[in-house]
């Protein structure tokens, strides 16, 4: 058998095997295929997210100034009240009697004592006039030696007595006259009695909403006991404890998107108005207050809310996934990039940080391919399977964006 008859088939079989082996050798030399993100510029929002509750700027505690029994309670939790609204009625029998007594004393003054004093004054003045004329007549008779001097002295003494009686009547009538001391005393007594009676009607001193009630009809109340608590109308705030690590990102005037747990589809806007000067050592949090204006009609006292405070924004920033940053310390970190087919470690300077992505200021450039997660060792050859950065709805917060506008 001729050798050429079997040599050519073996040659044609060896050639594909050699090519396949060369291909596998090339792939082995190029390294494994790894996913990588191609860096690009995009909008980025830096948020601080925290959970808190709704609070009013202040609360008014309603109590009683006197000890009495509750007859009627006019309000309950959730009722809106205005200044002057009647909240609680107390028993007032004895105080009402004192008012009637003071009113009767004032009527007695105007209807009886004052007219009697004026009549007594007129009578005393008439008697004084008569005594004066009699004294002058007797002095003339004594001068003419028609009567004894003793009779003149008696007339003069009667005049003195009449003058004293007239002065006394004048003083009494003056004290009982309108607007004078006696009437003022009685009117003050009546005003005090009416004021004490008014204390049996406990009224709202501020506008707001009733939060709690601690009294029912039949209860005995005393000064110092809180009967009702009213949240003052006006500014409504959110009390949000924020992790202290985010303190440097917060500033007064920053806007927040807020969602009440009970109404997740009705977001509203709030503004940072207060940042506590100290840190809670037990929880490691900072108390932050946000003002809500206008206040949504569904918002209730002590309602739980989630606030996303916008602490920074870039219309165009070079971003990379947070998981791609290694050995992060403050605004510094390392990333693994693929350059000339090999894995390289690069130091980067970071800027804004979202919950999913961070801004990179130095170290990499648009178009660089960054590895995320577990990657081959630095210097290893790899092949790249590019993938786009995940979309986060224009924000670094990966939570669902809701339709709310920051004006």
C-alpha positions as CSV (number, residue, x, y, z in Angstrom):
1,X,0.0,0.0,0.0
2,X,1.3,3.4,-0.9
3,X,2.2,5.8,2.0
4,X,0.7,8.8,0.3
5,X,-2.7,7.1,0.4
6,X,-2.9,7.6,4.2
7,X,-0.6,10.6,4.8
8,X,-2.9,13.4,3.4
9,X,-5.9,12.5,5.7
10,X,-3.8,12.7,8.8
11,X,-2.4,16.0,7.6
12,X,-5.8,17.5,7.1
13,X,-6.9,16.2,10.6
14,X,-3.8,17.6,12.3
15,X,-4.3,21.1,11.0
16,X,-7.7,21.8,12.7
17,X,-6.4,20.3,15.9
18,X,-3.4,22.7,15.8
19,X,-5.5,25.7,15.1
20,X,-7.9,24.8,18.0
21,X,-4.9,24.3,20.3
22,X,-3.5,27.6,19.2
23,X,-6.9,29.3,19.9
24,X,-7.1,27.8,23.3
25,X,-3.5,28.8,24.0
26,X,-4.3,32.4,22.9
27,X,-7.3,32.5,25.2
28,X,-5.3,31.1,28.1
29,X,-2.7,33.7,27.5
30,X,-5.3,36.5,27.3
31,X,-6.8,35.4,30.6
32,X,-10.4,34.8,31.8
33,X,-13.3,36.9,30.7
34,X,-14.5,39.3,33.4
35,X,-17.3,41.8,33.5
36,X,-16.3,45.5,33.6
37,X,-18.1,48.8,33.6
38,X,-17.1,51.5,31.1
39,X,-17.0,54.8,32.9
40,X,-19.2,57.6,31.7
41,X,-20.5,60.9,32.9
42,X,-24.1,61.1,34.1
43,X,-26.2,63.1,36.6
44,X,-25.6,62.2,40.2
45,X,-27.5,63.1,43.4
46,X,-26.0,62.5,46.9
47,X,-28.7,61.7,49.5
48,X,-28.8,61.1,53.2
49,X,-31.7,58.8,54.1
50,X,-33.2,58.6,57.6
51,X,-36.4,57.7,59.4
52,X,-38.1,60.0,61.9
53,X,-41.5,61.2,63.1
54,X,-43.8,64.2,62.8
55,X,-43.7,66.7,65.7
56,X,-45.4,70.0,66.3
57,X,-43.2,73.0,67.1
58,X,-44.7,73.1,70.6
59,X,-47.5,71.6,72.7
60,X,-49.8,73.3,75.2
61,X,-50.8,71.4,78.3
62,X,-54.2,72.2,79.6
63,X,-55.0,72.1,83.3
64,X,-57.4,73.4,86.0
65,X,-56.7,76.3,88.3
66,X,-59.1,75.1,90.9
67,X,-60.1,71.8,92.5
68,X,-63.5,70.7,91.2
69,X,-65.5,67.9,89.6
70,X,-65.7,67.6,85.9
71,X,-69.3,68.0,84.6
72,X,-68.6,67.9,80.9
73,X,-65.8,67.3,78.4
74,X,-66.4,69.0,75.0
75,X,-63.5,67.7,72.9
76,X,-61.7,64.5,72.1
77,X,-58.4,63.4,70.4
78,X,-58.0,64.8,66.9
79,X,-60.4,67.8,67.3
80,X,-59.2,71.1,66.0
81,X,-59.6,74.0,68.5
82,X,-59.3,77.7,68.3
83,X,-58.5,80.2,71.1
84,X,-61.5,80.6,73.4
85,X,-63.1,77.3,72.5
86,X,-64.7,75.6,75.5
87,X,-62.9,72.3,76.4
88,X,-64.1,71.2,79.8
89,X,-66.8,72.4,82.2
90,X,-66.4,72.0,86.0
91,X,-69.0,72.0,88.8
92,X,-69.6,75.6,89.8
93,X,-72.4,75.7,92.5
94,X,-70.5,77.4,95.3
95,X,-68.8,79.8,93.0
96,X,-72.0,80.8,91.3
97,X,-73.5,81.5,94.7
98,X,-70.6,83.9,95.5
99,X,-71.3,85.7,92.2
100,X,-75.0,86.1,93.1
101,X,-74.0,87.3,96.6
102,X,-71.7,89.9,95.1
103,X,-74.3,91.0,92.6
104,X,-76.9,91.4,95.4
105,X,-74.5,93.5,97.5
106,X,-73.9,95.8,94.5
107,X,-77.7,96.1,93.9
108,X,-78.2,97.0,97.6
109,X,-75.7,99.7,97.3
110,X,-77.3,101.3,94.2
111,X,-80.9,100.7,95.2
112,X,-80.9,101.3,99.0
113,X,-77.7,102.4,100.8
114,X,-76.9,105.2,98.3
115,X,-80.4,106.8,98.2
116,X,-80.6,106.5,102.0
117,X,-77.2,108.2,102.4
118,X,-78.2,111.0,100.1
119,X,-81.5,111.5,102.0
120,X,-79.6,111.5,105.3
121,X,-77.2,114.1,103.8
122,X,-80.1,116.4,102.8
123,X,-81.7,116.1,106.2
124,X,-78.4,116.8,108.0
125,X,-77.8,119.9,105.8
126,X,-81.3,121.2,106.6
127,X,-80.7,120.7,110.3
128,X,-77.4,122.5,110.0
129,X,-79.0,125.4,108.2
130,X,-81.7,125.6,110.9
131,X,-79.1,125.4,113.8
132,X,-77.1,128.1,112.1
133,X,-80.0,130.5,111.9
134,X,-81.0,129.8,115.5
135,X,-77.4,130.4,116.7
136,X,-77.3,133.8,114.8
137,X,-80.8,134.8,116.2
138,X,-79.7,134.1,119.8
139,X,-76.5,136.0,119.3
140,X,-78.5,139.0,118.3
141,X,-80.8,138.6,121.3
142,X,-77.9,138.4,123.7
143,X,-76.4,141.6,122.1
144,X,-79.8,143.3,122.8
145,X,-79.7,141.8,126.3
146,X,-83.1,140.1,125.7
147,X,-81.9,136.5,126.6
148,X,-79.3,135.1,128.8
149,X,-75.8,134.2,127.5
150,X,-76.4,130.6,128.4
151,X,-79.1,130.2,125.7
152,X,-76.7,131.6,123.1
153,X,-74.1,129.0,124.0
154,X,-76.7,126.2,123.8
155,X,-77.6,127.3,120.2
156,X,-73.9,127.5,119.2
157,X,-73.3,124.0,120.6
158,X,-76.3,122.7,118.6
159,X,-74.9,124.3,115.5
160,X,-71.5,122.5,116.1
161,X,-73.3,119.2,116.5
162,X,-75.4,119.8,113.4
163,X,-72.3,120.7,111.4
164,X,-70.5,117.5,112.5
165,X,-73.6,115.4,111.6
166,X,-73.8,117.1,108.2
167,X,-70.1,116.4,107.6
168,X,-70.5,112.8,108.6
169,X,-73.5,112.4,106.3
170,X,-71.5,114.1,103.4
171,X,-68.6,111.6,103.9
172,X,-70.9,108.6,103.9
173,X,-72.8,109.8,100.8
174,X,-69.5,110.6,99.1
175,X,-68.1,107.0,99.8
176,X,-71.4,105.5,98.4
177,X,-71.5,107.7,95.3
178,X,-71.0,106.1,91.8
179,X,-67.3,105.2,91.2
180,X,-66.2,105.8,94.7
181,X,-64.5,103.5,97.2
182,X,-67.6,101.4,98.3
183,X,-68.7,100.8,94.8
184,X,-65.2,99.9,93.7
185,X,-64.8,97.4,96.5
186,X,-68.1,95.7,95.6
187,X,-67.3,95.7,91.9
188,X,-63.9,94.2,92.5
189,X,-65.5,91.5,94.7
190,X,-68.0,90.8,91.9
191,X,-65.2,90.6,89.3
192,X,-63.2,88.2,91.5
193,X,-66.3,86.0,92.0
194,X,-67.0,86.0,88.3
195,X,-63.3,85.2,87.5
196,X,-63.4,82.3,89.9
197,X,-66.6,81.1,88.3
198,X,-65.0,81.4,84.8
199,X,-62.3,79.1,85.9
200,X,-64.9,76.3,85.9
201,X,-65.0,76.7,82.1
202,X,-61.6,75.6,80.8
203,X,-61.0,77.1,77.4
204,X,-58.3,76.7,74.7
205,X,-55.7,79.4,74.9
206,X,-54.1,78.4,71.5
207,X,-55.2,77.2,68.2
208,X,-54.2,73.6,67.4
209,X,-55.2,69.9,67.6
210,X,-56.1,67.9,70.6
211,X,-53.5,65.1,71.0
212,X,-54.4,63.5,74.3
213,X,-57.2,63.6,77.0
214,X,-56.7,62.5,80.5
215,X,-60.1,63.4,82.0
216,X,-63.7,62.2,81.9
217,X,-66.9,63.6,83.4
218,X,-67.1,62.8,87.1
219,X,-63.3,63.1,87.7
220,X,-62.0,65.3,90.5
221,X,-59.3,67.6,89.0
222,X,-56.7,69.6,90.9
223,X,-54.2,72.3,89.9
224,X,-51.1,70.8,88.4
225,X,-52.8,67.9,86.6
226,X,-52.6,67.8,82.8
227,X,-56.1,67.3,81.5
228,X,-55.5,67.8,77.7
229,X,-52.6,68.2,75.4
230,X,-52.8,70.4,72.4
231,X,-50.4,70.6,69.5
232,X,-50.1,74.2,68.5
233,X,-51.2,75.1,65.0
234,X,-48.5,76.5,62.7
235,X,-45.1,75.1,61.7
236,X,-44.9,71.3,61.6
237,X,-41.5,69.7,61.9
238,X,-40.0,66.3,61.3
239,X,-37.6,65.0,63.9
240,X,-35.1,62.8,62.1
241,X,-32.1,61.2,63.9
242,X,-29.2,60.9,61.3
243,X,-26.2,58.7,61.6
244,X,-23.2,60.8,62.8
245,X,-21.1,59.6,59.9
246,X,-23.3,61.8,57.6
247,X,-23.0,64.9,59.8
248,X,-20.4,66.6,57.5
249,X,-22.9,66.2,54.5
250,X,-25.7,68.1,56.2
251,X,-26.4,71.8,56.1
252,X,-29.2,74.2,56.9
253,X,-31.6,74.9,54.0
254,X,-31.1,71.5,52.3
255,X,-34.3,70.1,50.8
256,X,-35.6,66.7,51.4
257,X,-38.1,64.3,49.8
258,X,-40.3,62.9,52.5
259,X,-42.6,59.9,52.5
260,X,-45.0,59.0,55.3
261,X,-45.2,55.2,55.9
262,X,-49.0,55.4,55.9
263,X,-49.1,57.3,52.6
264,X,-46.2,56.0,50.4
265,X,-47.6,57.4,47.2
266,X,-48.0,61.0,48.5
267,X,-44.5,62.4,48.9
268,X,-43.9,66.0,50.1
269,X,-41.0,68.4,50.5
270,X,-39.3,69.6,53.7
271,X,-36.3,71.8,54.5
272,X,-33.6,71.3,57.1
273,X,-33.9,74.0,59.7
274,X,-32.0,72.6,62.7
275,X,-29.0,70.4,63.2
276,X,-28.2,69.5,66.9
277,X,-24.9,70.7,68.2
278,X,-24.2,67.4,69.9
279,X,-24.3,63.7,69.2
280,X,-26.4,61.2,71.1
281,X,-23.7,59.0,72.6
282,X,-26.0,56.0,73.1
283,X,-27.2,55.8,69.5
284,X,-24.4,57.6,67.6
285,X,-27.0,59.9,65.9
286,X,-27.5,63.6,65.4
287,X,-31.0,65.2,65.8
288,X,-32.1,66.9,62.6
289,X,-35.3,68.9,62.3
290,X,-37.0,69.6,59.0
291,X,-39.8,72.2,58.5
292,X,-42.8,71.2,56.4
293,X,-44.6,74.0,54.5
294,X,-47.3,73.6,53.3
295,X,-48.3,70.8,55.6
296,X,-50.2,67.9,53.9
297,X,-53.7,67.4,55.2
298,X,-52.9,63.7,55.9
299,X,-50.0,64.4,58.2
300,X,-50.6,63.4,61.8
301,X,-48.7,64.0,65.0
302,X,-46.0,61.3,65.7
303,X,-46.5,59.7,62.3
304,X,-43.4,57.8,61.0
305,X,-41.7,59.3,57.9
306,X,-38.7,58.6,55.8
307,X,-36.7,61.6,54.7
308,X,-34.3,61.7,51.8
309,X,-32.2,64.8,52.2
310,X,-30.4,66.0,49.1
311,X,-26.9,66.9,50.2
312,X,-25.3,67.3,46.8
313,X,-26.0,67.2,43.1
314,X,-24.0,67.0,39.8
315,X,-25.5,67.5,36.4
316,X,-22.6,65.6,34.9
317,X,-20.2,63.5,37.0
318,X,-17.9,60.6,36.2
319,X,-19.4,57.9,38.3
320,X,-18.5,54.3,39.3
321,X,-20.3,51.7,41.4
322,X,-19.6,51.8,45.1
323,X,-18.8,48.1,45.1
324,X,-15.9,48.8,42.7
325,X,-14.1,51.0,45.3
326,X,-11.6,49.1,47.4
327,X,-9.9,50.2,50.6
328,X,-12.0,53.3,50.8
329,X,-10.9,55.8,53.4
330,X,-12.7,59.1,53.4
331,X,-12.5,60.5,49.9
332,X,-9.7,58.2,48.9
333,X,-9.9,54.7,47.5
334,X,-8.6,52.2,45.0
335,X,-10.2,50.6,41.9
336,X,-9.1,47.8,39.5
337,X,-9.1,48.8,35.9
338,X,-8.2,46.9,32.7
339,X,-5.3,48.6,30.8
340,X,-3.5,46.9,27.9
341,X,-5.4,43.7,28.7
342,X,-4.1,43.5,32.3
343,X,-5.6,44.3,35.7
344,X,-4.1,47.4,37.3
345,X,-4.8,49.0,40.7
346,X,-5.4,52.7,40.5
347,X,-5.7,55.3,43.4
348,X,-8.8,57.5,43.0
349,X,-10.1,60.6,44.7
350,X,-13.9,60.5,45.3
351,X,-16.5,63.2,45.5
352,X,-20.2,62.8,46.0
353,X,-21.4,59.4,47.2
354,X,-24.8,57.9,46.5
355,X,-26.2,54.7,47.8
356,X,-25.2,52.9,44.6
357,X,-22.6,55.0,42.9
358,X,-19.9,57.6,43.7
359,X,-18.4,60.5,41.8
360,X,-14.7,60.0,41.0
361,X,-12.6,63.2,40.7
362,X,-9.1,61.9,39.9
363,X,-7.4,58.6,38.9
364,X,-9.6,57.4,36.1
365,X,-11.1,58.9,32.9
366,X,-14.2,58.4,30.8
367,X,-14.0,55.2,28.8
368,X,-11.9,53.4,31.4
369,X,-13.1,49.9,32.2
370,X,-13.5,49.2,35.9
371,X,-13.9,45.8,37.5
372,X,-16.4,45.3,40.2
373,X,-16.4,42.7,43.0
374,X,-13.9,39.7,43.0
375,X,-11.4,40.1,40.3
376,X,-8.1,38.4,39.2
377,X,-4.9,39.5,40.9
378,X,-3.2,42.8,39.8
379,X,-1.1,42.2,36.7
380,X,-3.2,39.3,35.5
381,X,-4.3,39.3,31.9
382,X,-8.1,39.4,31.4
383,X,-10.6,39.7,28.7
384,X,-13.3,42.3,29.3
385,X,-17.1,41.8,28.8
386,X,-18.3,45.4,29.0
387,X,-21.6,46.3,30.7
388,X,-23.3,49.6,31.3
389,X,-23.6,51.2,34.7
390,X,-26.9,50.5,36.3
391,X,-29.5,53.2,36.0
392,X,-30.6,54.8,39.3
393,X,-33.2,57.3,38.0
394,X,-30.8,60.2,38.1
395,X,-30.0,59.8,41.8
396,X,-27.5,58.0,43.8
397,X,-30.3,56.5,45.8
398,X,-31.3,53.2,44.3
399,X,-34.8,53.4,45.8
400,X,-37.7,54.1,43.5
401,X,-38.0,57.8,42.6
402,X,-41.5,59.3,43.2
403,X,-42.9,62.3,41.4
404,X,-41.9,65.3,43.6
405,X,-40.3,68.6,42.5
406,X,-37.9,70.8,44.4
407,X,-38.8,74.3,43.5
